[in-house]
Amino acid sequence: MNVNLKSLVGRLNDVARNALEGAAGLCLSRTNYDVEIEHILAKLLEQDDTDLNKICAHFEVNLDRLTKDVSTSLDRLKSGNSRTPGLSDRIPRWIQDAWLLASVDYGAARVRSGHMILALLANDGFARIAREVSREFDHISLEALRTGLVDITADSSEARDAVALGETAGVAGGPVATGVPGKTKALDQFTEDLTAKALAGKIDPVLGRDFEIRQIVDILTRRRQNNPILTGEAGVGKTAVVEGFAYRIAEGDVPEPLKNVSVRSLDLGLLQAGAGIKGEFENRLKSVIDEVKASPQPIIMFIDEAHTMIGAGGQAGQNDAANLLKPALARGELRTIAATTWAEYKKYFEKDAALARRFQVVKVEEPDEERAVAMMRGISSRMEEHHNVRILDEAIVECVKLSHRYITGRQLPDKSVSVLDTACAKVAIGQGATPASVEDVTRRIQNLTCEIDSLEREQVTGAEHDERLDDLKAKRTESEEELARLNEQWEKEKTLTEQIRNIRTKLEMTRHDSKLADLVGEAAPPTESAAAASAEAEGVIGDDSGGAATAAAPEPAKPVDTEFLKSELKRLNAELREIQGENPLMQPVVNGQTVAEVISGWTGIPIGKMVA
């Protein structure tokens, strides 16, 4: 077996690496021909408070006698080498076995001396060599060491170093905190529970994909070959369909055979990460499959970018992930939802008939504008919450319509989500940061001032720059006047925007109170803030000059005058539009104009032609 020795050495922790380096030096000083197991054991025994020390203490191994036996065995090795010694063939195999034990059985990020001793005794050939070196190894019970390794070595310096480096249980590649690996260690390490995310409210409801989800349900309830594969262009929402299915399971909106099922997303990239040794990837994947089959709760595995299975872990068709999954898929022991683009499906799956027949294709088409708008409405509330802005329905409609018309090379709803997300960010930033127009004029004034200063310094020495200086000063004066106008407009827009947001908040609060009253079946008392809406509207908002007047004391029992608030909102919006003209500096809400500005910035198409 070809082993990447550099990759193996990189897996060793400080204690094991120091022992290997010291063993090479010991071999050189003794003029031995190869670095053998005895050299490494000798250097491990020289270090204090290691896993090996704790193992010897636990099994009552006489350290002095073991050290003497190792030294005696070293004396028996052939010597007289005048060249640089090499590694014995046993050493890479020993470290490889130790790494497989450490990573697969104990979830460790690095090989410790305890893993090396366990690997030494677990291999019949190595164990025979160890017992020939010293009969003290007979005191160590292999099964007791295998099941109790973590507890036995819990207070060693190597264990403390692992904790300090963050290599703890539950972290990918970290050592398990208990003596026996967890029942779902591989699942927890290499998969993500989508159903748990849905129960925790971390998945948005998926609208407009009922037909595709029904197809998935039909296929999954088969007895055999019950594996749907979603095909569609990038960005049409294949992953969102699976999340929508997981959301329905969390809500209980699925047939009885699929209730209490867990949908887990397999991360092939994480499965391959660090698997530089032959057999490690296959062991990881086999552990996942075995845990899925052994799980008391039915599990459906989701594999995104499923075409990467072919060739993962080896050459295509030779020990790759797809071949490892085929038997379980065919027997119905492993229910899987896969997702890939149509082009990748044709390229990889259709060439492998044995793999293709284990999946049933579910086509996920790009939605039309009407369905895309419905999808966007489903996620708009989460965007509002994230950006702390208000999204008008016209913005949702425009982001779908304009992105579908002007943005090519991408699919709905992906491109409309990107547009709306950017528009929300633009509005949120604009409400708290200096507008781009103001910044541009400020930078222009600074540049003009720098150039004027430079020319005036040269003029002192006799250079003629009068005409150029006059021109630059005129431009600076003009820019300063423009900056003053922009700052004045910005202040007015800020005042009006704040007032508009306050009115919208109060109107939404009255709607909330009304819905609450409907739920309890009686008129709910207005909230204090809602009851004060009319008085505050008359006091703060009623000042046409935009200045803040002193609000009258609110009457708690006074009903909210929603009609007055609506009329004020209409008036303030009209006043804001008049001040902004064609060059708004900020927006109180995300509207169609904001969406058009985003798409114009992306495509270079003038806004006027876009919204005409």
BAMAR-506724 format. One record per residue (C-alpha): residue number from 1; chain; x, y, z. Coordinates in steps of 0.25 Angstrom, whole numbers, m for minus. Last residue first. Example, Ala and Ser with C-alpha at 12.3 -4.5 7.8 and 13.67 -1.06 7.14 Angstrom:
{rec 2, A, {55, m4, 29}}
{rec 1, A, {49, m18, 31}}
//
This chain:
{rec 612, A, {m162, 212, m71}}
{rec 611, A, {m156, 205, m59}}
{rec 610, A, {m143, 200, m66}}
{rec 609, A, {m141, 211, m76}}
{rec 608, A, {m141, 221, m65}}
{rec 607, A, {m132, 213, m56}}
{rec 606, A, {m121, 213, m66}}
{rec 605, A, {m116, 199, m70}}
{rec 604, A, {m102, 197, m64}}
{rec 603, A, {m105, 182, m61}}
{rec 602, A, {m101, 181, m46}}
{rec 601, A, {m103, 196, m42}}
{rec 600, A, {m116, 197, m50}}
{rec 599, A, {m121, 184, m43}}
{rec 598, A, {m118, 190, m29}}
{rec 597, A, {m124, 204, m33}}
{rec 596, A, {m137, 197, m38}}
{rec 595, A, {m138, 189, m25}}
{rec 594, A, {m137, 202, m17}}
{rec 593, A, {m148, 209, m26}}
{rec 592, A, {m157, 197, m24}}
{rec 591, A, {m157, 199, m9}}
{rec 590, A, {m149, 196, 3}}
{rec 589, A, {m153, 205, 13}}
{rec 588, A, {m149, 219, 19}}
{rec 587, A, {m140, 222, 7}}
{rec 586, A, {m127, 229, 7}}
{rec 585, A, {m120, 239, m2}}
{rec 584, A, {m130, 240, m13}}
{rec 583, A, {m126, 246, m26}}
{rec 582, A, {m137, 247, m36}}
{rec 581, A, {m145, 256, m27}}
{rec 580, A, {m142, 254, m13}}
{rec 579, A, {m149, 266, m7}}
{rec 578, A, {m162, 264, m14}}
{rec 577, A, {m162, 249, m11}}
{rec 576, A, {m160, 252, 4}}
{rec 575, A, {m171, 262, 4}}
{rec 574, A, {m180, 251, m3}}
{rec 573, A, {m176, 241, 7}}
{rec 572, A, {m179, 251, 18}}
{rec 571, A, {m193, 254, 13}}
{rec 570, A, {m197, 239, 11}}
{rec 569, A, {m192, 236, 25}}
{rec 568, A, {m199, 247, 31}}
{rec 567, A, {m212, 243, 24}}
{rec 566, A, {m210, 228, 29}}
{rec 565, A, {m207, 233, 44}}
{rec 564, A, {m220, 242, 43}}
{rec 563, A, {m228, 230, 38}}
{rec 562, A, {m222, 221, 49}}
{rec 561, A, {m227, 230, 60}}
{rec 560, A, {m223, 221, 72}}
{rec 559, A, {m233, 220, 83}}
{rec 558, A, {m231, 229, 96}}
{rec 557, A, {m230, 221, 108}}
{rec 556, A, {m216, 224, 112}}
{rec 555, A, {m217, 239, 109}}
{rec 554, A, {m203, 243, 104}}
{rec 553, A, {m197, 256, 109}}
{rec 552, A, {m195, 265, 97}}
{rec 551, A, {m182, 264, 89}}
{rec 550, A, {m172, 275, 89}}
{rec 549, A, {m169, 279, 75}}
{rec 548, A, {m158, 273, 67}}
{rec 547, A, {m155, 281, 54}}
{rec 546, A, {m159, 276, 40}}
{rec 545, A, {m165, 289, 37}}
{rec 544, A, {m179, 283, 35}}
{rec 543, A, {m180, 280, 50}}
{rec 542, A, {m191, 269, 51}}
{rec 541, A, {m181, 258, 53}}
{rec 540, A, {m176, 261, 67}}
{rec 539, A, {m189, 267, 73}}
{rec 538, A, {m201, 262, 65}}
{rec 537, A, {m194, 248, 63}}
{rec 536, A, {m190, 247, 77}}
{rec 535, A, {m204, 250, 82}}
{rec 534, A, {m210, 240, 72}}
{rec 533, A, {m200, 229, 75}}
{rec 532, A, {m200, 230, 90}}
{rec 531, A, {m211, 218, 91}}
{rec 530, A, {m201, 210, 82}}
{rec 529, A, {m190, 212, 91}}
{rec 528, A, {m198, 209, 104}}
{rec 527, A, {m204, 197, 97}}
{rec 526, A, {m219, 197, 93}}
{rec 525, A, {m228, 189, 102}}
{rec 524, A, {m232, 176, 95}}
{rec 523, A, {m246, 176, 90}}
{rec 522, A, {m252, 162, 91}}
{rec 521, A, {m250, 148, 85}}
{rec 520, A, {m236, 145, 90}}
{rec 519, A, {m231, 143, 76}}
{rec 518, A, {m239, 155, 70}}
{rec 517, A, {m233, 164, 80}}
{rec 516, A, {m219, 159, 77}}
{rec 515, A, {m221, 162, 63}}
{rec 514, A, {m226, 176, 66}}
{rec 513, A, {m214, 179, 75}}
{rec 512, A, {m205, 174, 64}}
{rec 511, A, {m211, 183, 54}}
{rec 510, A, {m210, 195, 64}}
{rec 509, A, {m195, 191, 66}}
{rec 508, A, {m193, 192, 50}}
{rec 507, A, {m199, 205, 50}}
{rec 506, A, {m190, 210, 61}}
{rec 505, A, {m178, 204, 54}}
{rec 504, A, {m182, 211, 41}}
{rec 503, A, {m183, 224, 48}}
{rec 502, A, {m170, 223, 54}}
{rec 501, A, {m163, 219, 41}}
{rec 500, A, {m169, 231, 34}}
{rec 499, A, {m164, 240, 45}}
{rec 498, A, {m150, 235, 44}}
{rec 497, A, {m150, 236, 29}}
{rec 496, A, {m155, 250, 29}}
{rec 495, A, {m144, 255, 39}}
{rec 494, A, {m133, 247, 31}}
{rec 493, A, {m138, 252, 18}}
{rec 492, A, {m137, 267, 23}}
{rec 491, A, {m123, 265, 29}}
{rec 490, A, {m119, 258, 16}}
{rec 489, A, {m125, 270, 7}}
{rec 488, A, {m117, 280, 15}}
{rec 487, A, {m104, 272, 14}}
{rec 486, A, {m106, 270, m1}}
{rec 485, A, {m108, 285, m2}}
{rec 484, A, {m96, 288, 6}}
{rec 483, A, {m88, 278, m2}}
{rec 482, A, {m92, 285, m15}}
{rec 481, A, {m88, 298, m10}}
{rec 480, A, {m75, 292, m6}}
{rec 479, A, {m73, 286, m19}}
{rec 478, A, {m76, 299, m26}}
{rec 477, A, {m65, 306, m17}}
{rec 476, A, {m55, 295, m20}}
{rec 475, A, {m58, 296, m35}}
{rec 474, A, {m56, 311, m35}}
{rec 473, A, {m43, 309, m27}}
{rec 472, A, {m38, 299, m37}}
{rec 471, A, {m40, 308, m49}}
{rec 470, A, {m34, 320, m41}}
{rec 469, A, {m22, 311, m38}}
{rec 468, A, {m20, 307, m52}}
{rec 467, A, {m20, 321, m58}}
{rec 466, A, {m10, 326, m47}}
{rec 465, A, {m1, 314, m48}}
{rec 464, A, {12, 321, m52}}
{rec 463, A, {24, 315, m45}}
{rec 462, A, {33, 325, m37}}
{rec 461, A, {37, 317, m25}}
{rec 460, A, {25, 322, m17}}
{rec 459, A, {16, 317, m29}}
{rec 458, A, {21, 303, m26}}
{rec 457, A, {15, 303, m12}}
{rec 456, A, {2, 309, m17}}
{rec 455, A, {2, 297, m28}}
{rec 454, A, {3, 287, m17}}
{rec 453, A, {m8, 294, m8}}
{rec 452, A, {m17, 295, m19}}
{rec 451, A, {m16, 280, m23}}
{rec 450, A, {m18, 276, m8}}
{rec 449, A, {m30, 285, m7}}
{rec 448, A, {m36, 279, m20}}
{rec 447, A, {m34, 265, m15}}
{rec 446, A, {m41, 268, m2}}
{rec 445, A, {m53, 275, m9}}
{rec 444, A, {m54, 262, m18}}
{rec 443, A, {m54, 253, m6}}
{rec 442, A, {m65, 261, 1}}
{rec 441, A, {m73, 261, m12}}
{rec 440, A, {m72, 246, m13}}
{rec 439, A, {m76, 244, 2}}
{rec 438, A, {m88, 252, 1}}
{rec 437, A, {m93, 245, m12}}
{rec 436, A, {m90, 231, m5}}
{rec 435, A, {m99, 234, 7}}
{rec 434, A, {m92, 235, 21}}
{rec 433, A, {m96, 223, 29}}
{rec 432, A, {m108, 219, 38}}
{rec 431, A, {m121, 219, 29}}
{rec 430, A, {m113, 217, 17}}
{rec 429, A, {m107, 204, 22}}
{rec 428, A, {m120, 198, 25}}
{rec 427, A, {m126, 203, 11}}
{rec 426, A, {m114, 197, 4}}
{rec 425, A, {m114, 184, 12}}
{rec 424, A, {m129, 182, 9}}
{rec 423, A, {m126, 185, m6}}
{rec 422, A, {m115, 174, m6}}
{rec 421, A, {m124, 164, 0}}
{rec 420, A, {m135, 167, m10}}
{rec 419, A, {m125, 166, m22}}
{rec 418, A, {m119, 153, m16}}
{rec 417, A, {m133, 147, m14}}
{rec 416, A, {m137, 150, m28}}
{rec 415, A, {m125, 144, m34}}
{rec 414, A, {m127, 131, m26}}
{rec 413, A, {m142, 130, m29}}
{rec 412, A, {m141, 129, m41}}
{rec 411, A, {m128, 125, m49}}
{rec 410, A, {m115, 132, m53}}
{rec 409, A, {m108, 134, m66}}
{rec 408, A, {m116, 146, m69}}
{rec 407, A, {m120, 158, m60}}
{rec 406, A, {m130, 168, m68}}
{rec 405, A, {m143, 162, m69}}
{rec 404, A, {m144, 151, m58}}
{rec 403, A, {m137, 161, m49}}
{rec 402, A, {m147, 172, m52}}
{rec 401, A, {m159, 164, m50}}
{rec 400, A, {m154, 157, m37}}
{rec 399, A, {m148, 169, m31}}
{rec 398, A, {m160, 177, m35}}
{rec 397, A, {m171, 168, m29}}
{rec 396, A, {m163, 167, m15}}
{rec 395, A, {m161, 182, m15}}
{rec 394, A, {m175, 185, m18}}
{rec 393, A, {m179, 177, m6}}
{rec 392, A, {m171, 187, 2}}
{rec 391, A, {m160, 182, 11}}
{rec 390, A, {m158, 189, 24}}
{rec 389, A, {m144, 189, 30}}
{rec 388, A, {m137, 183, 42}}
{rec 387, A, {m127, 175, 33}}
{rec 386, A, {m129, 162, 39}}
{rec 385, A, {m143, 163, 43}}
{rec 384, A, {m147, 169, 30}}
{rec 383, A, {m140, 158, 23}}
{rec 382, A, {m147, 147, 31}}
{rec 381, A, {m160, 154, 28}}
{rec 380, A, {m157, 154, 13}}
{rec 379, A, {m155, 139, 13}}
{rec 378, A, {m169, 134, 9}}
{rec 377, A, {m172, 147, 1}}
{rec 376, A, {m160, 143, m8}}
{rec 375, A, {m166, 129, m11}}
{rec 374, A, {m179, 135, m14}}
{rec 373, A, {m172, 145, m24}}
{rec 372, A, {m165, 133, m30}}
{rec 371, A, {m178, 125, m32}}
{rec 370, A, {m184, 137, m40}}
{rec 369, A, {m171, 140, m48}}
{rec 368, A, {m169, 125, m53}}
{rec 367, A, {m161, 115, m45}}
{rec 366, A, {m149, 109, m50}}
{rec 365, A, {m151, 94, m51}}
{rec 364, A, {m148, 84, m41}}
{rec 363, A, {m148, 71, m48}}
{rec 362, A, {m150, 59, m38}}
{rec 361, A, {m142, 47, m44}}
{rec 360, A, {m143, 33, m37}}
{rec 359, A, {m130, 27, m32}}
{rec 358, A, {m125, 13, m31}}
{rec 357, A, {m126, 12, m46}}
{rec 356, A, {m115, 23, m48}}
{rec 355, A, {m105, 15, m40}}
{rec 354, A, {m105, 2, m47}}
{rec 353, A, {m106, 10, m60}}
{rec 352, A, {m93, 18, m58}}
{rec 351, A, {m92, 26, m70}}
{rec 350, A, {m106, 33, m67}}
{rec 349, A, {m100, 37, m53}}
{rec 348, A, {m88, 44, m57}}
{rec 347, A, {m90, 53, m69}}
{rec 346, A, {m105, 53, m70}}
{rec 345, A, {m106, 56, m55}}
{rec 344, A, {m96, 67, m56}}
{rec 343, A, {m103, 74, m67}}
{rec 342, A, {m116, 73, m60}}
{rec 341, A, {m110, 79, m47}}
{rec 340, A, {m109, 71, m35}}
{rec 339, A, {m117, 67, m23}}
{rec 338, A, {m119, 54, m15}}
{rec 337, A, {m129, 49, m5}}
{rec 336, A, {m125, 36, 1}}
{rec 335, A, {m132, 24, 8}}
{rec 334, A, {m121, 14, 13}}
{rec 333, A, {m126, 0, 16}}
{rec 332, A, {m134, 0, 3}}
{rec 331, A, {m127, m12, m2}}
{rec 330, A, {m122, m4, m15}}
{rec 329, A, {m117, 8, m7}}
{rec 328, A, {m110, m1, 3}}
{rec 327, A, {m103, m8, m8}}
{rec 326, A, {m100, 5, m16}}
{rec 325, A, {m94, 13, m5}}
{rec 324, A, {m80, 8, m5}}
{rec 323, A, {m80, 9, m20}}
{rec 322, A, {m84, 23, m20}}
{rec 321, A, {m73, 27, m10}}
{rec 320, A, {m62, 22, m19}}
{rec 319, A, {m55, 9, m17}}
{rec 318, A, {m52, 8, m32}}
{rec 317, A, {m63, 13, m41}}
{rec 316, A, {m57, 27, m42}}
{rec 315, A, {m43, 27, m36}}
{rec 314, A, {m43, 27, m21}}
{rec 313, A, {m49, 34, m9}}
{rec 312, A, {m59, 42, m16}}
{rec 311, A, {m59, 38, m31}}
{rec 310, A, {m74, 38, m32}}
{rec 309, A, {m79, 44, m20}}
{rec 308, A, {m76, 58, m26}}
{rec 307, A, {m88, 56, m34}}
{rec 306, A, {m97, 57, m22}}
{rec 305, A, {m95, 72, m21}}
{rec 304, A, {m104, 71, m9}}
{rec 303, A, {m106, 58, m2}}
{rec 302, A, {m118, 57, 8}}
{rec 301, A, {m119, 44, 16}}
{rec 300, A, {m132, 40, 22}}
{rec 299, A, {m131, 34, 36}}
{rec 298, A, {m141, 25, 43}}
{rec 297, A, {m139, 27, 58}}
{rec 296, A, {m134, 14, 65}}
{rec 295, A, {m121, 17, 57}}
{rec 294, A, {m113, 4, 53}}
{rec 293, A, {m115, 6, 38}}
{rec 292, A, {m111, 21, 39}}
{rec 291, A, {m99, 17, 48}}
{rec 290, A, {m94, 7, 39}}
{rec 289, A, {m95, 16, 27}}
{rec 288, A, {m87, 27, 35}}
{rec 287, A, {m77, 17, 39}}
{rec 286, A, {m75, 12, 25}}
{rec 285, A, {m73, 27, 20}}
{rec 284, A, {m62, 29, 30}}
{rec 283, A, {m56, 15, 28}}
{rec 282, A, {m56, 18, 13}}
{rec 281, A, {m49, 32, 14}}
{rec 280, A, {m38, 25, 23}}
{rec 279, A, {m35, 14, 14}}
{rec 278, A, {m23, 20, 7}}
{rec 277, A, {m18, 31, 16}}
{rec 276, A, {m20, 46, 12}}
{rec 275, A, {m34, 47, 19}}
{rec 274, A, {m32, 60, 24}}
{rec 273, A, {m44, 66, 19}}
{rec 272, A, {m52, 55, 11}}
{rec 271, A, {m64, 54, 20}}
{rec 270, A, {m64, 69, 22}}
{rec 269, A, {m65, 71, 7}}
{rec 268, A, {m76, 60, 6}}
{rec 267, A, {m84, 67, 16}}
{rec 266, A, {m96, 58, 18}}
{rec 265, A, {m109, 66, 21}}
{rec 264, A, {m118, 58, 31}}
{rec 263, A, {m133, 57, 30}}
{rec 262, A, {m139, 50, 43}}
{rec 261, A, {m152, 43, 42}}
{rec 260, A, {m162, 44, 53}}
{rec 259, A, {m173, 44, 43}}
{rec 258, A, {m170, 38, 29}}
{rec 257, A, {m178, 25, 30}}
{rec 256, A, {m190, 33, 35}}
{rec 255, A, {m191, 42, 23}}
{rec 254, A, {m185, 56, 25}}
{rec 253, A, {m190, 70, 31}}
{rec 252, A, {m184, 67, 45}}
{rec 251, A, {m178, 81, 46}}
{rec 250, A, {m164, 76, 47}}
{rec 249, A, {m167, 66, 36}}
{rec 248, A, {m172, 78, 27}}
{rec 247, A, {m159, 86, 31}}
{rec 246, A, {m151, 75, 26}}
{rec 245, A, {m158, 74, 13}}
{rec 244, A, {m156, 89, 11}}
{rec 243, A, {m141, 88, 14}}
{rec 242, A, {m141, 77, 3}}
{rec 241, A, {m148, 87, m6}}
{rec 240, A, {m138, 98, m2}}
{rec 239, A, {m127, 90, m6}}
{rec 238, A, {m132, 89, m20}}
{rec 237, A, {m135, 104, m21}}
{rec 236, A, {m134, 108, m35}}
{rec 235, A, {m120, 114, m33}}
{rec 234, A, {m112, 104, m41}}
{rec 233, A, {m120, 97, m52}}
{rec 232, A, {m129, 85, m48}}
{rec 231, A, {m129, 71, m43}}
{rec 230, A, {m134, 65, m30}}
{rec 229, A, {m131, 51, m28}}
{rec 228, A, {m141, 42, m21}}
{rec 227, A, {m137, 29, m14}}
{rec 226, A, {m147, 19, m10}}
{rec 225, A, {m141, 8, m18}}
{rec 224, A, {m149, m2, m10}}
{rec 223, A, {m161, m1, m1}}
{rec 222, A, {m166, 12, m6}}
{rec 221, A, {m170, 23, 3}}
{rec 220, A, {m158, 31, m1}}
{rec 219, A, {m163, 32, m15}}
{rec 218, A, {m177, 37, m12}}
{rec 217, A, {m171, 47, m1}}
{rec 216, A, {m161, 53, m11}}
{rec 215, A, {m172, 54, m22}}
{rec 214, A, {m181, 62, m12}}
{rec 213, A, {m169, 71, m9}}
{rec 212, A, {m167, 74, m24}}
{rec 211, A, {m182, 78, m25}}
{rec 210, A, {m182, 86, m13}}
{rec 209, A, {m171, 95, m17}}
{rec 208, A, {m177, 109, m17}}
{rec 207, A, {m174, 112, m3}}
{rec 206, A, {m163, 108, 6}}
{rec 205, A, {m164, 112, 21}}
{rec 204, A, {m151, 117, 26}}
{rec 203, A, {m141, 108, 33}}
{rec 202, A, {m135, 112, 47}}
{rec 201, A, {m148, 110, 55}}
{rec 200, A, {m142, 100, 65}}
{rec 199, A, {m151, 89, 59}}
{rec 198, A, {m146, 92, 45}}
{rec 197, A, {m132, 92, 50}}
{rec 196, A, {m134, 78, 57}}
{rec 195, A, {m141, 73, 44}}
{rec 194, A, {m128, 78, 36}}
{rec 193, A, {m119, 70, 45}}
{rec 192, A, {m105, 72, 39}}
{rec 191, A, {m95, 61, 35}}
{rec 190, A, {m80, 58, 37}}
{rec 189, A, {m77, 59, 51}}
{rec 188, A, {m91, 56, 58}}
{rec 187, A, {m93, 44, 48}}
{rec 186, A, {m79, 39, 51}}
{rec 185, A, {m81, 40, 66}}
{rec 184, A, {m95, 34, 66}}
{rec 183, A, {m93, 23, 76}}
{rec 182, A, {m83, 31, 83}}
{rec 181, A, {m68, 26, 84}}
{rec 180, A, {m65, 18, 97}}
{rec 179, A, {m56, 25, 108}}
{rec 178, A, {m63, 38, 107}}
{rec 177, A, {m58, 52, 103}}
{rec 176, A, {m57, 48, 88}}
{rec 175, A, {m45, 54, 82}}
{rec 174, A, {m47, 65, 72}}
{rec 173, A, {m47, 63, 57}}
{rec 172, A, {m60, 71, 55}}
{rec 171, A, {m63, 77, 69}}
{rec 170, A, {m73, 69, 77}}
{rec 169, A, {m63, 64, 87}}
{rec 168, A, {m52, 73, 89}}
{rec 167, A, {m39, 77, 81}}
{rec 166, A, {m39, 92, 85}}
{rec 165, A, {m24, 93, 86}}
{rec 164, A, {m24, 94, 101}}
{rec 163, A, {m33, 81, 102}}
{rec 162, A, {m23, 74, 93}}
{rec 161, A, {m11, 79, 101}}
{rec 160, A, {m18, 74, 114}}
{rec 159, A, {m20, 60, 108}}
{rec 158, A, {m5, 60, 104}}
{rec 157, A, {0, 64, 118}}
{rec 156, A, {m8, 52, 124}}
{rec 155, A, {m20, 54, 132}}
{rec 154, A, {m30, 47, 123}}
{rec 153, A, {m21, 36, 119}}
{rec 152, A, {m28, 24, 126}}
{rec 151, A, {m42, 30, 123}}
{rec 150, A, {m39, 32, 108}}
{rec 149, A, {m33, 18, 107}}
{rec 148, A, {m44, 11, 114}}
{rec 147, A, {m50, 3, 103}}
{rec 146, A, {m38, 0, 95}}
{rec 145, A, {m29, m2, 107}}
{rec 144, A, {m38, m12, 114}}
{rec 143, A, {m39, m19, 101}}
{rec 142, A, {m24, m20, 99}}
{rec 141, A, {m21, m24, 113}}
{rec 140, A, {m7, m19, 116}}
{rec 139, A, {1, m28, 126}}
{rec 138, A, {7, m36, 114}}
{rec 137, A, {14, m23, 110}}
{rec 136, A, {24, m25, 122}}
{rec 135, A, {29, m38, 114}}
{rec 134, A, {38, m28, 107}}
{rec 133, A, {44, m27, 93}}
{rec 132, A, {38, m41, 88}}
{rec 131, A, {25, m36, 94}}
{rec 130, A, {26, m23, 85}}
{rec 129, A, {29, m31, 73}}
{rec 128, A, {18, m41, 75}}
{rec 127, A, {8, m29, 77}}
{rec 126, A, {13, m23, 64}}
{rec 125, A, {10, m36, 56}}
{rec 124, A, {m4, m37, 63}}
{rec 123, A, {m8, m23, 61}}
{rec 122, A, {m16, m18, 73}}
{rec 121, A, {m4, m17, 82}}
{rec 120, A, {4, m7, 74}}
{rec 119, A, {m9, 1, 70}}
{rec 118, A, {m12, 3, 85}}
{rec 117, A, {2, 7, 88}}
{rec 116, A, {1, 17, 76}}
{rec 115, A, {m12, 22, 81}}
{rec 114, A, {m7, 25, 95}}
{rec 113, A, {5, 32, 89}}
{rec 112, A, {m4, 42, 83}}
{rec 111, A, {m9, 43, 68}}
{rec 110, A, {m15, 56, 65}}
{rec 109, A, {m30, 61, 62}}
{rec 108, A, {m36, 50, 70}}
{rec 107, A, {m50, 45, 67}}
{rec 106, A, {m48, 33, 75}}
{rec 105, A, {m51, 21, 66}}
{rec 104, A, {m49, 27, 53}}
{rec 103, A, {m38, 38, 55}}
{rec 102, A, {m30, 32, 66}}
{rec 101, A, {m31, 17, 61}}
{rec 100, A, {m28, 21, 47}}
{rec 99, A, {m16, 29, 51}}
{rec 98, A, {m10, 18, 60}}
{rec 97, A, {m12, 8, 48}}
{rec 96, A, {m5, 18, 39}}
{rec 95, A, {6, 21, 50}}
{rec 94, A, {9, 6, 51}}
{rec 93, A, {9, 4, 35}}
{rec 92, A, {18, 15, 34}}
{rec 91, A, {28, 9, 44}}
{rec 90, A, {27, m5, 40}}
{rec 89, A, {35, m3, 27}}
{rec 88, A, {47, 2, 35}}
{rec 87, A, {50, 17, 33}}
{rec 86, A, {64, 20, 27}}
{rec 85, A, {78, 22, 33}}
{rec 84, A, {87, 32, 27}}
{rec 83, A, {100, 25, 23}}
{rec 82, A, {111, 19, 31}}
{rec 81, A, {103, 7, 36}}
{rec 80, A, {111, m2, 46}}
{rec 79, A, {100, m7, 54}}
{rec 78, A, {90, m19, 54}}
{rec 77, A, {80, m18, 65}}
{rec 76, A, {83, m26, 78}}
{rec 75, A, {87, m14, 86}}
{rec 74, A, {73, m8, 83}}
{rec 73, A, {66, m20, 89}}
{rec 72, A, {74, m18, 102}}
{rec 71, A, {70, m4, 103}}
{rec 70, A, {56, m8, 101}}
{rec 69, A, {57, m18, 112}}
{rec 68, A, {63, m7, 121}}
{rec 67, A, {52, 3, 119}}
{rec 66, A, {41, m8, 121}}
{rec 65, A, {48, m12, 134}}
{rec 64, A, {49, 2, 139}}
{rec 63, A, {34, 5, 135}}
{rec 62, A, {29, m8, 142}}
{rec 61, A, {15, m9, 136}}
{rec 60, A, {4, m8, 147}}
{rec 59, A, {m8, m7, 136}}
{rec 58, A, {m12, 7, 140}}
{rec 57, A, {2, 12, 143}}
{rec 56, A, {7, 7, 129}}
{rec 55, A, {m5, 13, 122}}
{rec 54, A, {m2, 26, 130}}
{rec 53, A, {12, 26, 125}}
{rec 52, A, {9, 23, 111}}
{rec 51, A, {m2, 35, 111}}
{rec 50, A, {10, 44, 114}}
{rec 49, A, {14, 50, 128}}
{rec 48, A, {29, 49, 125}}
{rec 47, A, {37, 46, 113}}
{rec 46, A, {48, 36, 112}}
{rec 45, A, {39, 25, 110}}
{rec 44, A, {34, 30, 97}}
{rec 43, A, {48, 31, 92}}
{rec 42, A, {51, 17, 95}}
{rec 41, A, {38, 12, 89}}
{rec 40, A, {42, 20, 76}}
{rec 39, A, {55, 13, 75}}
{rec 38, A, {49, m1, 78}}
{rec 37, A, {39, 1, 67}}
{rec 36, A, {51, 2, 57}}
{rec 35, A, {58, 13, 50}}
{rec 34, A, {67, 6, 40}}
{rec 33, A, {82, 3, 38}}
{rec 32, A, {87, 5, 52}}
{rec 31, A, {99, 13, 54}}
{rec 30, A, {96, 15, 69}}
{rec 29, A, {96, 30, 68}}
{rec 28, A, {88, 30, 55}}
{rec 27, A, {77, 21, 61}}
{rec 26, A, {76, 30, 73}}
{rec 25, A, {75, 42, 64}}
{rec 24, A, {64, 36, 56}}
{rec 23, A, {57, 31, 69}}
{rec 22, A, {58, 46, 74}}
{rec 21, A, {50, 50, 62}}
{rec 20, A, {40, 39, 64}}
{rec 19, A, {39, 42, 79}}
{rec 18, A, {37, 57, 77}}
{rec 17, A, {26, 54, 67}}
{rec 16, A, {19, 45, 77}}
{rec 15, A, {20, 56, 88}}
{rec 14, A, {16, 67, 79}}
{rec 13, A, {4, 61, 73}}
{rec 12, A, {5, 53, 60}}
{rec 11, A, {m4, 55, 48}}
{rec 10, A, {7, 62, 40}}
{rec 9, A, {16, 50, 41}}
{rec 8, A, {5, 42, 33}}
{rec 7, A, {3, 53, 23}}
{rec 6, A, {18, 53, 20}}
{rec 5, A, {18, 38, 19}}
{rec 4, A, {8, 38, 8}}
{rec 3, A, {5, 23, 8}}
{rec 2, A, {5, 14, m4}}
{rec 1, A, {0, 0, 0}}
//
